[in-house]
Amino acid sequence: MKFTISRLCGGEALMSIPQDSFEIDMEKASKVLKDMGCDIKQQDGMMIVFTWNGMETTLYSQGKIMFFPLKDKNLCIKYSISFLEKVI
């Protein structure tokens, strides 16, 4: 998978944006995240906000993922691939 990485929140957060277009089944994603032990804070049909690895993480239905706080682009890509492989 290839991603565009955007810095957000004054450089304290990173968002991965997949170059390939797809739609995530958010109900399935929610179940997978719960099975991984993630604490889901908010959920609707467009996004899931959860705590993972000490970060507030947001998964969007288009496959975008935001990690806060995170500054390492390589880790952002690694984490994004790991999540997306489980939910798509």
Buried (B, 14 or more C-beta within 10 A) or exposed (E): BEBEEEBEEEEEBBBBBBEEEEEBEBEEBBEBBEEEEBEBEEBEEEBBBBEBEEBBBBBBBEBBBBBBEBEEEEEBBEBBBEBBEEBB
